[in-house]
């Protein structure tokens, strides 16, 4: 019987691209106010780059191209990393979580700077649905996927056996080896907007199953449970 569902965050519960664009909009407004360059020009330049890169090199390139004073670089990075995300769950995802929380304990496991990941969770309203949220880097980098440690912590906190859990993630290189190692059934959600959409799983790192619509997780849970989801 399935008792707990564990989710990844970025590109699983929402498209990470939406967070990045949210940050780019804040940065564009900040730089426009301080340089008088049109914010649309800045935003278009940022989104024309590799959208999954928000690090110092991307902004350094922007500053050089638009001849922006480098003394603004640190403030620019701080603006991106500390901004309040303008993101939301899709109707399908929100509906799914509302259904699942009635029967299962839901758990979130997410890598990344805790302050940023927590801000995403707050913006998405995940506290309404999730019993446990594990921000792995609070415990140190050894807890980042593909480590088994966050999954061991999750099943301990949830008071379940690995066989009573299902894990849903997106990254074929990091997400699935650990749950498989300890006996958690793993599912890959795959759709074109994801960072890792075109990445194939390596041998031994494959999920147990792949879906292309998050609502399809209900069918998998139904197959592995003793009752029908309502």
PATIFI-219343 format. One record per atom (N, C-alpha, C, O, CB): x, y, z; residue in one letter. Coordinates in steps of 0.1 Angstrom, whole numbers, padded with zeros to 4 digits, always signed. Each point is the difference from the previous one (the first is absolute). Last residue first. Glycine has a CB too. Example, Ala and Ser with C-alpha at 12.3 -4.5 7.8 and 13.67 -1.06 7.14 Angstrom:
BEGIN
+0128-0022+0071S/+0009+0011+0000S/-0008+0011+0008S/+0005+0011+0001S/+0007-0017-0023S/-0009-0051+0021A/-0009+0012+0000A/+0009+0012+0000A/+0010+0000+0007A/-0029-0012+0005A/
END
This chain:
BEGIN
-0102+0092-0051X/-0012+0007-0002X/+0004+0015-0003X/-0009+0008-0002X/-0005-0025+0016X/+0040-0034-0017X/+0001+0014+0003X/-0013+0007-0004X/-0005-0002-0011X/+0030+0002+0009X/-0021-0053+0015X/-0001+0009-0011X/+0001+0015+0006X/-0006+0003+0010X/-0008-0019-0023X/+0037-0031+0034X/-0013+0007-0001X/+0001+0011-0011X/+0011+0003-0005X/-0016-0007+0029X/+0042-0024-0008X/-0011-0009+0001X/-0014+0006-0001X/-0010-0006+0002X/+0025-0007+0013X/+0035+0026-0040X/-0007+0001+0013X/-0012-0010+0000X/-0003-0007-0010X/+0010+0031+0011X/+0024-0015-0038X/+0008-0005+0011X/-0007+0001+0014X/+0007-0002+0010X/+0014+0009-0024X/-0040+0008-0028X/+0005-0014-0003X/+0007-0006+0012X/+0001-0012+0001X/+0001+0019-0025X/-0017+0038+0026X/-0011-0009+0000X/+0004-0014-0002X/-0004-0010+0007X/-0011+0028-0015X/+0047+0016+0004X/-0004-0002+0014X/-0011-0010+0001X/+0000-0009+0009X/+0007+0033-0003X/+0004-0011-0049X/+0011-0008+0006X/-0003-0003+0015X/+0002-0011+0004X/+0015+0022-0020X/-0046+0018-0007X/-0001-0013-0005X/+0010-0010+0006X/-0003-0011+0003X/-0006+0021-0024X/+0011+0036+0030X/-0011-0006+0007X/-0002-0014-0004X/-0003-0009+0008X/-0008+0031-0006X/+0043+0007-0022X/+0005-0006+0012X/-0012-0007+0007X/+0003-0010+0007X/+0015+0027-0005X/-0023+0010-0041X/+0001-0014-0002X/+0005-0007+0012X/-0001-0013+0001X/+0005+0017-0025X/-0008+0044+0020X/-0012-0006+0004X/+0001-0016-0001X/-0008-0007+0006X/-0005+0028-0013X/+0048+0008-0009X/+0000-0002+0014X/-0012-0007+0005X/+0000-0008+0010X/+0014+0028-0008X/+0008-0027-0050X/-0011+0009+0005X/-0001-0003+0015X/-0001-0012+0004X/-0012+0013-0026X/+0042-0026-0006X/+0001+0013-0007X/-0011+0010+0005X/-0001+0011-0006X/+0011-0023-0014X/+0020-0035+0040X/-0013+0006-0003X/+0002+0014-0007X/+0011+0006+0002X/-0022-0019+0017X/+0040-0037-0004X/+0000+0014-0005X/-0014+0004-0003X/-0008-0008-0006X/+0031+0005-0003X/+0005-0036+0043X/-0011+0003-0010X/+0002+0015-0004X/+0005+0008+0008X/-0021-0026+0002X/+0047-0003+0019X/-0008-0012-0002X/-0010+0002-0012X/-0004-0009-0007X/+0006+0002+0031X/+0044+0034-0024X/-0012-0001+0008X/-0007-0013-0002X/+0002-0006-0011X/-0004+0031+0011X/+0056-0021-0009X/-0014+0002-0005X/-0011+0001+0010X/+0002-0007+0011X/+0006-0005-0032X/+0042+0005+0022X/-0005+0012+0006X/-0015+0002-0004X/-0006+0010+0003X/+0029+0000-0003X/+0005-0046-0016X/+0001-0001+0015X/-0006+0012+0007X/-0002+0000+0012X/+0022-0014-0015X/-0004+0022-0046X/-0002-0014+0005X/+0001+0000+0015X/+0011+0004+0006X/-0003-0014-0028X/-0021+0057+0002X/+0011-0009-0002X/-0004-0014+0007X/-0008-0001+0008X/+0025+0020-0008X/-0051+0020-0023X/+0005-0007+0012X/+0012-0009-0003X/+0000-0007-0010X/-0023+0008+0020X/+0012+0043-0040X/-0004-0014+0002X/+0006-0005+0013X/+0010+0004+0005X/-0011-0007-0030X/-0014+0054+0007X/+0010-0008+0006X/-0005-0014+0002X/-0010-0002+0006X/+0020+0022+0005X/-0035+0019-0027X/+0007-0008-0010X/+0011-0009+0005X/+0006-0007-0007X/-0011+0026-0009X/-0021+0011+0046X/-0009-0008-0009X/+0007-0009-0010X/-0005-0011-0002X/-0011+0030+0005X/+0030+0013+0035X/+0006-0013-0003X/-0009-0009-0009X/+0002-0012-0001X/+0010+0013+0023X/-0024+0044-0008X/+0014+0001-0003X/+0006-0013-0005X/+0008+0000-0009X/-0006+0017+0027X/-0055-0007-0026X/+0010-0003+0011X/+0014+0002-0005X/+0004-0002-0011X/-0020-0015+0021X/-0026+0021-0035X/+0005+0012+0006X/+0011-0002+0010X/+0006+0009+0005X/-0028+0001-0009X/-0004-0046-0020X/+0010+0007-0008X/+0006+0012+0006X/+0012+0004-0003X/-0024-0011-0016X/-0003-0036+0048X/-0007+0008-0010X/+0009+0010-0006X/+0011+0003+0006X/-0032-0005+0008X/+0017-0043+0024X/+0007+0005-0011X/-0009+0009-0009X/-0010-0005-0005X/+0026-0015+0006X/-0009-0009+0049X/-0009+0009-0007X/+0008+0007-0011X/+0010+0006+0003X/-0025-0003+0018X/+0024-0051+0008X/+0005+0012-0007X/-0011+0007-0007X/-0008-0005-0008X/+0030-0006+0005X/-0018-0025+0047X/-0007+0004-0012X/+0006+0013-0006X/+0002+0010+0008X/-0024-0021+0001X/+0031-0034+0030X/+0003+0014-0005X/-0006+0002-0014X/-0001-0009-0008X/+0022+0009+0021X/-0023-0031+0037X/-0004+0000-0014X/+0001+0014-0006X/-0005+0009+0006X/-0011-0028-0002X/+0046-0001+0037X/-0011+0008-0003X/-0003+0000-0015X/+0009+0002-0008X/-0003+0013+0028X/+0031-0038+0005X/-0013-0007-0002X/-0012+0009-0002X/-0011-0005+0002X/+0021-0013+0011X/+0040+0027-0008X/-0006-0004+0013X/-0014-0005-0002X/-0007-0003+0010X/+0021+0020+0001X/+0012-0004-0049X/+0009-0008+0008X/-0006-0004+0013X/+0003-0011+0005X/+0015+0024-0015X/-0042+0015-0020X/+0001-0014-0005X/+0009-0008+0009X/-0003-0012+0003X/-0001+0019-0026X/+0001+0039+0031X/-0012-0007+0004X/+0000-0014-0005X/-0005-0009+0008X/-0007+0030-0009X/+0050+0004-0012X/-0001-0001+0015X/-0013-0007+0004X/+0000-0010+0008X/+0014+0030-0006X/-0005-0010-0048X/+0009-0010+0004X/-0002-0003+0015X/+0000-0011+0005X/+0016+0017-0023X/-0039+0030-0008X/-0006-0014+0001X/+0009-0011+0006X/-0005-0010+0004X/-0009+0017-0023X/+0022+0044+0008X/-0012-0002+0008X/-0003-0015+0004X/-0007-0002+0010X/-0002+0022-0021X/+0046+0002-0017X/+0001+0002+0014X/-0012-0006+0008X/+0002-0003+0012X/+0011+0023-0017X/-0007-0021-0044X/+0014-0002+0005X/+0001+0000+0015X/+0009-0006+0006X/-0001+0017-0027X/-0049-0002-0005X/+0004-0014-0002X/+0014-0003+0006X/+0004-0012+0002X/-0018+0011-0022X/-0025+0038+0033X/+0014-0001-0004X/+0005-0014-0001X/+0002-0006+0010X/+0002+0029+0000X/-0049-0009+0006X/+0002+0002-0015X/+0014-0002-0005X/+0002-0002-0012X/-0020+0019+0015X/-0020-0037+0038X/+0010+0010-0002X/+0001+0002-0015X/-0007-0005-0008X/+0019-0001+0029X/-0040-0022+0022X/-0002+0006-0014X/+0010+0011-0001X/+0001+0009+0008X/-0025-0015-0009X/+0013-0041+0034X/+0007+0012-0002X/-0001+0005-0015X/+0001-0008-0009X/+0015+0001+0027X/-0042-0027+0022X/+0003+0002-0014X/+0007+0014-0001X/-0004+0009+0007X/-0017-0023-0015X/+0011-0026+0050X/+0002+0013-0006X/+0001+0000-0015X/+0004-0010-0006X/+0007+0017+0027X/-0012-0044+0011X/-0013+0007+0002X/+0001+0014-0006X/-0009+0007+0003X/+0005-0021+0018X/+0042-0016-0018X/-0010-0006-0010X/-0014+0006+0001X/-0008-0002-0008X/+0021-0019+0010X/+0023+0034+0028X/+0003+0004-0013X/-0011-0005-0010X/-0004+0007-0010X/+0028-0006+0015X/-0040+0005+0045X/+0010-0008-0007X/+0002+0005-0014X/-0009+0006-0006X/+0003-0027+0020X/-0010+0053+0028X/-0005-0010-0010X/+0012-0008-0004X/+0012+0003+0003X/-0030+0012-0011X/+0013+0028+0036X/-0003-0013+0007X/-0006-0010-0010X/-0011-0006+0003X/+0008+0018+0019X/+0020+0035-0028X/-0013-0005-0004X/-0005-0012+0007X/-0012-0004+0000X/+0017+0014-0022X/+0039+0007+0029X/-0009+0010+0004X/-0015-0004-0003X/-0009+0003+0008X/+0027+0014-0011X/+0017-0045-0013X/+0000+0000+0015X/-0010+0010+0005X/-0008-0004+0010X/+0032-0002-0010X/-0017+0004-0046X/-0008-0012+0005X/+0000-0001+0015X/-0009-0005+0006X/+0014-0007-0027X/+0020+0047+0002X/-0014+0002-0004X/-0008-0012+0006X/-0010+0002+0006X/+0016+0011-0027X/+0041-0013+0024X/-0006+0009+0009X/-0015+0001-0002X/-0007+0001+0010X/+0029+0012-0009X/+0003-0038-0031X/-0001-0007+0013X/-0006+0009+0010X/-0008-0005+0008X/+0029-0008-0014X/-0014+0033-0035X/-0011-0010-0001X/-0001-0009+0013X/-0011-0003+0004X/+0014+0002-0029X/+0032+0033+0020X/-0013+0007+0001X/-0012-0010-0001X/-0010+0003+0007X/+0021+0018-0016X/+0034-0040+0004X/-0003+0006+0013X/-0013+0008+0001X/-0007-0003+0010X/+0031+0004-0007X/+0000-0023-0041X/-0012-0007+0005X/-0005+0007+0013X/-0011-0003+0005X/+0019-0019-0015X/+0018+0046-0033X/+0002-0007+0013X/-0013-0006+0005X/-0011+0005-0003X/+0029+0012+0009X/-0006+0010-0049X/-0006-0013+0001X/+0002-0008+0014X/-0002-0012+0000X/+0004+0011-0025X/-0014+0046+0031X/-0001-0012-0009X/+0012+0000-0009X/+0006+0010-0003X/-0031-0009+0004X/+0031+0021+0048X/-0005+0003-0014X/-0002-0013-0008X/+0008-0009+0002X/+0003+0032-0001X/+0008-0018+0044X/-0014-0004-0001X/-0006+0003-0014X/-0011-0003-0002X/+0009+0007+0027X/+0047+0008-0011X/-0001-0015-0001X/-0014-0005-0001X/-0002-0011-0003X/+0023+0010+0016X/-0009+0048-0006X/+0000-0005-0014X/+0000-0015-0002X/-0004-0005-0010X/+0016+0026+0005X/-0035+0004+0048X/+0013-0001-0006X/-0001-0006-0014X/-0009-0007-0003X/+0019+0004+0026X/-0047+0014+0006X/+0007-0011+0006X/+0014-0001-0005X/+0008-0009+0005X/-0030-0003-0001X/-0008+0043-0023X/+0000+0003+0014X/+0008-0009+0008X/+0007+0003+0010X/-0030+0007-0012X/+0014-0017-0044X/+0012+0007+0003X/+0000+0006+0014X/+0011+0005+0005X/-0008+0000-0029X/-0042-0029+0005X/+0012-0008+0003X/+0012+0007+0004X/+0007-0005+0009X/-0016-0010-0026X/-0043+0021+0024X/+0009+0009-0008X/+0014-0006+0003X/+0006+0003+0010X/-0021+0018-0009X/-0037-0041+0006X/+0014-0001+0003X/+0009+0008-0010X/+0000-0003-0012X/-0005-0021+0021X/-0048+0019+0013X/+0008+0006-0011X/+0015-0001+0004X/+0004+0006+0010X/-0024+0010-0016X/-0032-0039+0021X/+0014+0002+0002X/+0006+0006-0012X/-0003-0004-0011X/+0004-0016+0026X/-0048+0015-0014X/+0003-0003+0014X/+0014+0003+0004X/+0003+0006+0010X/-0020-0023-0010X/-0013+0039-0041X/+0011-0009+0003X/+0002-0001+0015X/+0001+0010+0007X/+0010-0004-0028X/-0045+0022-0003X/-0001-0014-0004X/+0010-0009+0006X/-0002-0012+0002X/-0006+0021-0023X/+0004+0039+0028X/-0014-0005+0000X/-0001-0015-0002X/-0010-0006+0004X/+0002+0028-0012X/+0049+0004+0004X/-0003-0004+0014X/-0015-0005+0001X/-0003-0007+0010X/+0020+0024-0003X/+0002+0001-0048X/+0001-0014+0002X/-0003-0005+0014X/-0003-0011+0003X/+0020+0011-0020X/-0019+0044-0012X/-0009-0005+0010X/+0001-0014+0003X/-0010-0007+0003X/-0005+0025-0011X/+0041+0012-0022X/-0009-0011-0006X/-0010-0004+0010X/-0010-0007-0004X/+0028+0000-0011X/+0015+0038+0028X/-0007+0006-0011X/-0010-0010-0006X/-0011+0005-0005X/+0031+0010+0000X/+0009-0030+0038X/-0010+0009+0006X/-0008+0006-0011X/-0012+0001+0001X/+0028+0004+0018X/+0019-0033-0032X/-0010-0008+0007X/-0011+0009+0006X/-0012-0003-0002X/+0029-0014+0008X/+0021+0037-0025X/-0008-0006-0011X/-0012-0008+0007X/-0011+0002-0005X/+0031-0004-0010X/+0012+0020+0043X/-0008+0011-0006X/-0009-0005-0011X/-0011+0004-0001X/+0029+0012+0007X/+0013-0046+0014X/-0011+0003+0009X/-0009+0011-0005X/-0012+0000+0001X/+0027-0007+0018X/+0024-0004-0043X/-0009-0011-0001X/-0012+0003+0009X/-0012-0003-0003X/+0030-0013-0003X/+0018+0047+0009X/-0007+0000-0013X/-0011-0010-0002X/-0011+0002-0004X/+0032+0007-0006X/+0006-0009+0049X/-0008+0012+0000X/-0008+0001-0013X/-0012+0004+0000X/+0029+0007+0014X/+0014-0048-0009X/-0012-0001+0008X/-0009+0013+0000X/-0012-0001-0001X/+0024-0015+0015X/+0021-0001-0054X/+0001+0008+0012X/-0013+0001+0007X/-0010+0003-0005X/+0027+0011-0006X/-0011-0058-0016X/+0001+0014-0003X/+0001+0008+0012X/-0003-0005+0011X/-0010+0002-0032X/-0014-0046+0011X/+0013+0005+0001X/+0000+0015-0003X/-0010+0006-0005X/+0020-0028-0001X/-0051-0012+0025X/+0005+0009-0010X/+0014+0005+0003X/+0003+0003+0012X/-0026+0004-0017X/-0024-0039+0018X/+0015-0001+0002X/+0006+0009-0012X/-0002-0003-0011X/+0001-0021+0022X/-0050+0014+0017X/+0008+0007-0011X/+0014-0002+0003X/+0005+0002+0012X/-0023+0015-0015X/-0032-0044+0016X/+0014+0005+0004X/+0007+0006-0012X/-0002-0004-0011X/+0003-0014+0029X/-0054-0001+0002X/+0009+0005-0010X/+0013+0006+0005X/+0000+0006+0010X/-0021-0001-0024X/-0019-0043+0029X/+0009+0010+0005X/+0009+0004-0012X/+0007-0008-0006X/-0008-0001+0030X/-0050-0010-0033X/+0015-0003+0002X/+0007+0011+0007X/-0005+0012-0001X/+0004-0026-0020X/-0047+0014+0010X/+0003-0014+0002X/+0014-0003+0004X/+0003-0011+0006X/-0021+0006-0022X/+0001+0049+0006X/-0011-0006+0007X/+0003-0014+0004X/-0006-0005+0010X/-0010+0020-0022X/+0044+0011-0016X/+0002+0003+0014X/-0011-0006+0009X/+0002-0001+0012X/+0011+0022-0019X/-0014-0023-0042X/+0009-0009+0006X/+0002+0002+0015X/+0001-0010+0008X/+0011+0009-0029X/-0040+0030-0006X/-0005-0014+0001X/+0009-0009+0008X/-0005-0007+0008X/-0006+0011-0031X/+0025+0040+0014X/-0011+0001+0009X/-0007-0014+0002X/-0004-0004+0011X/+0000+0027-0019X/+0040-0018-0023X/+0005+0001+0014X/-0012+0000+0010X/+0001-0006+0011X/+0020+0018-0019X/-0031-0010-0038X/+0006-0013+0003X/+0004+0000+0015X/-0003-0010+0007X/+0011+0007-0031X/-0024+0043+0006X/-0011-0009+0001X/+0006-0014+0005X/-0006-0006+0008X/-0007+0018-0026X/+0044+0021+0007X/-0007+0004+0012X/-0011-0010+0003X/-0003-0004+0011X/+0009+0028-0015X/+0017-0029-0037X/+0008-0003+0012X/-0007+0003+0013X/+0001-0009+0009X/+0019+0013-0023X/-0042+0008-0026X/+0001-0014+0001X/+0008-0005+0012X/-0003-0009+0007X/+0001+0008-0032X/-0001+0048+0014X/-0013-0005+0006X/+0001-0015+0002X/-0005-0006+0009X/-0007+0024-0021X/+0058+0007+0015X/-0010-0002-0010X/-0013-0005+0006X/+0001-0006+0011X/+0017+0002-0029X/+0016+0033+0048X/-0002-0014-0005X/-0010+0001-0011X/-0009+0009-0001X/+0013-0018+0024X/+0029+0051-0015X/-0012-0007+0006X/-0001-0014-0005X/+0005-0003-0011X/-0017+0026+0012X/+0046+0027+0004X/-0003-0014-0005X/-0012-0005+0006X/-0005+0004+0011X/+0030-0008-0015X/+0009+0045+0009X/-0013+0001-0005X/-0003-0013-0008X/+0001+0000-0012X/+0001+0026+0010X/+0034-0014+0045X/-0003-0006-0013X/-0015+0002-0004X/-0009-0001+0008X/+0026-0016-0004X/+0018+0047+0025X/-0012-0008+0003X/-0005-0005-0014X/-0005+0008-0008X/-0001+0006+0029X/+0059-0002-0012X/-0013+0005-0004X/-0011-0010+0004X/+0002-0012+0001X/+0009+0024-0020X/+0039-0015+0025X/-0009+0003+0011X/-0014+0005-0004X/-0008+0003+0009X/+0028+0003+0004X/+0016-0017-0044X/+0000-0011+0009X/-0010+0002+0012X/-0005-0010+0006X/+0028+0005-0012X/-0016+0039-0029X/-0005-0013-0005X/-0002-0011+0010X/-0011-0006+0001X/+0023+0012-0022X/+0008+0035+0034X/-0014+0002-0004X/-0006-0012-0006X/-0012-0004+0004X/+0017+0027-0009X/+0040-0023+0016X/-0008+0000+0012X/-0015+0001-0003X/-0008-0006+0006X/+0028+0016+0007X/+0011-0005-0048X/+0000-0014+0004X/-0009-0001+0013X/-0008-0009+0000X/+0031+0005-0010X/-0015+0047-0005X/-0008-0007-0010X/-0002-0014+0004X/-0011-0006-0001X/+0020+0021-0017X/+0020+0012+0043X/-0014+0003+0003X/-0009-0007-0010X/-0012-0004+0004X/+0019+0026+0005X/+0039-0026-0017X/-0004-0007+0013X/-0015+0002+0003X/-0007-0009+0004X/+0031+0011+0005X/-0006+0022-0046X/-0001-0015-0002X/-0004-0007+0012X/-0009-0009-0001X/+0026+0011-0016X/-0008+0046+0008X/-0013-0004+0002X/-0002-0015+0000X/-0011-0006+0002X/+0003+0027-0013X/+0049+0003+0001X/-0003+0001+0014X/-0014-0004+0004X/-0003-0002+0011X/+0019+0021-0010X/+0001-0017-0047X/+0002-0013+0008X/-0002+0001+0015X/-0001-0010+0007X/+0017+0003-0025X/-0038+0036-0024X/+0010+0001+0010X/+0000-0012+0009X/-0010-0005+0005X/+0007+0030-0005X/-0013-0027-0051X/-0005+0003+0013X/+0011+0000+0010X/+0009-0008-0001X/-0031-0002-0005X/+0017+0000-0045X/+0008+0011+0005X/-0005+0005+0014X/-0001+0012+0002X/+0008-0006-0025X/-0023-0043-0007X/-0008+0013+0001X/+0008+0011+0007X/-0006+0011+0003X/-0015-0025-0002X/+0041-0029-0008X/-0007+0003-0012X/-0007+0013+0000X/+0000+0007-0010X/-0003-0032+0007X/+0025+0009+0042X/+0009+0003-0010X/-0007+0004-0013X/+0004+0010-0006X/+0013-0025+0016X/-0043-0001+0026X/+0006+0013+0003X/+0010+0005-0011X/+0000+0012-0003X/-0003-0018+0028X/-0016-0037-0029X/-0010+0010-0002X/+0006+0014+0003X/-0002+0009-0008X/-0016-0025+0014X/+0045-0021+0004X/-0002+0001-0015X/-0010+0011-0003X/+0003+0009-0009X/+0003-0033+0006X/-0002+0013+0048X/+0012+0006-0004X/+0000+0003-0015X/+0004+0011-0005X/+0009-0022+0023X/-0047-0015+0001X/-0002+0014+0002X/+0012+0008-0004X/-0001+0012-0004X/-0015-0017+0023X/+0019-0041-0023X/-0011+0005-0009X/-0002+0015+0002X/-0001+0007-0010X/-0010-0030+0011X/+0041+0000+0027X/+0006+0002-0013X/-0011+0005-0010X/+0003+0008-0008X/+0013-0027+0013X/-0026+0008+0041X/+0007+0012-0001X/+0005+0003-0015X/+0000+0011-0004X/+0007-0013+0028X/-0049-0030-0019X/+0011+0002+0008X/+0007+0013-0004X/-0004+0007-0008X/+0007-0032+0011X/-0043-0002-0019X/-0002+0013+0006X/+0012+0005+0009X/-0001+0008+0009X/-0024-0013-0009X/+0005-0033-0040X/+0012+0006+0006X/-0002+0013+0006X/-0003+0010-0007X/+0017-0023-0009X/-0045-0013-0011X/+0003-0008+0013X/+0013+0004+0007X/+0004-0006+0009X/-0017-0012-0020X/-0003+0037-0031X/-0009+0004+0010X/+0002-0008+0013X/-0005+0004+0011X/-0011+0002-0028X/+0048+0010-0024X/-0004-0013+0006X/-0008+0003+0012X/+0005+0004+0011X/+0016-0016-0020X/-0025+0052-0022X/+0012-0008+0004X/-0005-0014+0004X/-0012-0003-0002X/+0025+0024+0010X/-0042+0014-0019X/+0006-0005-0012X/+0012-0008+0002X/+0005-0006-0009X/-0014+0026-0002X/-0015+0003+0046X/-0007-0012-0005X/+0005-0005-0013X/-0004-0012-0004X/-0016+0021+0016X/+0040+0030+0006X/+0002-0011+0009X/-0007-0013-0005X/+0005-0011+0001X/-0004+0028+0018X/-0006+0023-0044X/+0013-0005-0001X/+0002-0012+0009X/+0007-0010-0004X/+0001+0033-0002X/-0049+0000+0008X/+0002-0008-0013X/+0014-0006-0001X/+0001-0011-0006X/-0019+0026-0004X/+0009+0014+0047X/-0007-0013+0001X/+0002-0009-0012X/+0003-0012+0000X/-0020+0023+0015X/+0034+0033-0016X/+0008-0008+0009X/-0006-0014+0001X/+0006-0010-0001X/+0001+0030+0014X/-0030+0012-0038X/+0012-0003-0007X/+0009-0009+0009X/+0006-0010-0005X/-0006+0032-0007X/-0039-0005+0030X/-0004-0010-0010X/+0013-0004-0007X/+0002-0012-0004X/-0025+0021+0001X/+0024+0027+0034X/+0000-0013+0006X/-0003-0012-0010X/+0005-0011+0002X/-0013+0023+0019X/+0034+0035-0032X/-0013-0006+0000X/-0001-0014+0005X/+0008-0008-0004X/-0013+0022-0016X/+0042+0021+0036X/-0002-0009-0011X/-0014-0006+0001X/-0004-0003+0011X/+0029-0002-0013X/-0005+0034+0035X/-0009+0006-0010X/-0001-0008-0013X/-0005+0005-0010X/+0011+0018+0020X/+0017-0031+0035X/+0008+0002-0012X/-0008+0008-0011X/+0006+0006-0009X/+0007-0026+0014X/-0030+0004+0038X/+0013+0005+0004X/+0009+0004-0012X/+0011+0005+0001X/-0013-0019+0019X/-0043-0005-0023X/-0001+0012+0009X/+0013+0006+0003X/+0001+0012+0003X/-0021-0023+0007X/+0018-0028-0036X/-0006+0011-0007X/-0001+0012+0009X/+0003+0011-0005X/-0016-0027-0009X/+0028-0024+0033X/+0010+0006-0008X/-0006+0012-0008X/+0008+0009-0002X/+0004-0032+0000X/-0042-0002+0028X/+0010+0006+0009X/+0011+0007-0009X/+0003+0012+0003X/-0007-0030+0014X/-0030-0006-0039X/-0005+0012+0006X/+0010+0007+0009X/+0001+0012-0001X/-0023-0023+0001X/+0034-0031-0019X/-0002+0010-0010X/-0005+0013+0005X/+0004+0011-0004X/-0009-0029-0012X/+0009-0018+0045X/+0013+0005-0003X/-0002+0011-0011X/+0007+0010+0001X/+0004-0032+0005X/-0049-0002+0006X/+0004+0009+0011X/+0013+0006-0003X/+0002+0012+0003X/-0014-0027+0013X/-0004-0016-0047X/-0008+0012+0000X/+0004+0010+0011X/+0000+0012-0002X/-0019-0026-0008X/+0040-0028+0008X/+0005+0009-0011X/-0009+0012-0001X/+0005+0011-0002X/+0003-0031-0011X/-0021-0014+0043X/+0012+0007+0005X/+0005+0010-0011X/+0005+0011+0004X/+0001-0031+0010X/-0042-0007-0026X/-0004+0009+0011X/+0012+0008+0005X/-0001+0012+0002X/-0017-0028+0004X/+0026-0018-0037X/-0006+0012-0006X/-0005+0010+0010X/+0001+0012-0002X/-0007-0026-0018X/+0022-0027+0036X/+0011+0007-0006X/-0005+0013-0007X/+0006+0011+0002X/+0006-0032-0005X/-0044-0009+0021X/+0008+0007+0011X/+0011+0008-0006X/+0002+0012+0004X/-0007-0031+0012X/-0019-0007-0046X/-0009+0010+0005X/+0007+0008+0012X/-0001+0012+0001X/-0019-0025-0008X/+0040-0026-0013X/+0001+0012-0009X/-0008+0012+0006X/+0004+0011-0002X/-0001-0027-0018X/-0005-0028+0039X/+0010+0008+0005X/+0002+0013-0008X/+0004+0011+0005X/+0008-0031+0004X/-0058-0008-0005X/+0011+0001-0009X/+0011+0010+0006X/-0004+0012+0003X/-0011-0017-0022X/-0016-0026+0051X/-0002+0012-0008X/+0012+0001-0009X/+0011-0005+0003X/-0025+0017+0015X/+0009-0050+0008X/-0012+0006+0005X/-0003+0013-0008X/-0012+0004-0001X/+0016-0014+0024X/+0034-0012-0038X/-0009-0011+0003X/-0014+0006+0005X/-0010-0003-0007X/+0029-0012+0014X/+0020+0041-0018X/-0003-0008-0012X/-0008-0012+0003X/-0001-0009-0009X/+0022+0018-0001X/-0002+0009+0053X/+0002+0007-0012X/-0002-0010-0012X/+0005-0011+0000X/+0011+0027+0011X/-0024-0036+0033X/-0006+0013-0002X/+0002+0006-0014X/-0010-0001-0008X/+0014+0005+0032X/-0010-0058-0003X/+0010+0011-0003X/-0007+0013-0002X/-0012+0000-0001X/+0028-0017-0009X/-0040-0023+0039X/+0002+0007-0012X/+0013+0008+0000X/+0005+0005+0010X/-0030-0003-0012X/-0004-0047+0026X/+0011+0010+0001X/+0002+0007-0013X/+0001-0007-0011X/+0010-0008+0029X/-0051-0015+0011X/+0005+0004-0013X/+0011+0011+0002X/-0003+0010+0007X/-0020-0015-0018X/-0002-0038+0042X/+0006+0014-0001X/+0005+0002-0015X/+0004-0009-0006X/+0003+0008+0030X/-0030-0039-0009X/-0004+0009+0011X/+0005+0014-0002X/-0005+0009+0005X/+0004-0029+0010X/-0011-0031-0043X/+0007+0013+0000X/-0005+0009+0011X/-0013+0002+0001X/+0016-0004-0026X/-0002-0054+0022X/-0008+0012+0000X/+0009+0013+0000X/+0010+0000+0007X/-0028-0013+0005X/
END
